[in-house]
Amino acid sequence: MLVLILGQVEGVAWGNVAYQLVIFLILLLLLRKFAFGPLMGIMKKREEYISNEILSAEKSNAEAKKLAEEQRELLKQSRQEIQVMMDNARKSAEDKKEEIIIAARSEAERLKESAKLEIVQEKEQAMTALRQQVASLSVLIASKVIEKELSEQDQEKLIQDYIKEVGDAQ
């Protein structure tokens, strides 16, 4: 059988096959030591690099999500602050409106009182003018009556009647 392994069986040179097998194994060991080792080192470094890049990308993604969440929070706070500012502005406007209304009512009341005082003064002036006219008319009537030559008693009665009428008019 050994002859069969090393010999030629039906046209196959087993010696060449064994020689090629030994050379292939030596070549495989050499490739493993000098080619596959460094190649595996390069592949390992490449794997570590890719792994680090993935971790870095995940970290960047997490930071981006965190920043986006912070931005959403800031935006939410800004909206709340704006709402508070608008509410304060509305309240301030309402307060100012009430102040203006109160001031306008106060001014209207003051003008009303002033108008009442003015009416009273005008009434007094009219009464004074009326008294003066009555006195003038009385003098005129008296002079006309005197022209008719009234008796002293009639003149006294006439004066008393005029005085009484003027007193009632007040």
Buried (B, 14 or more C-beta within 10 A) or exposed (E): EEEEEEEEEEEEEBEEEEEEEEEEEEEEEEEEEEEBEEEEEEEEEEEEEEEEEEEEEEEEEEEEEEEEEEEEEEEEEEEEEEEEEEEEEEEEEEEEEEEEEEEEEEEEEEEEEEEEEEEEEEEEEEEEEEEEEBEEEBEEEBEEBEEEEBEEEEBEEBEEEBEEEBEEEE
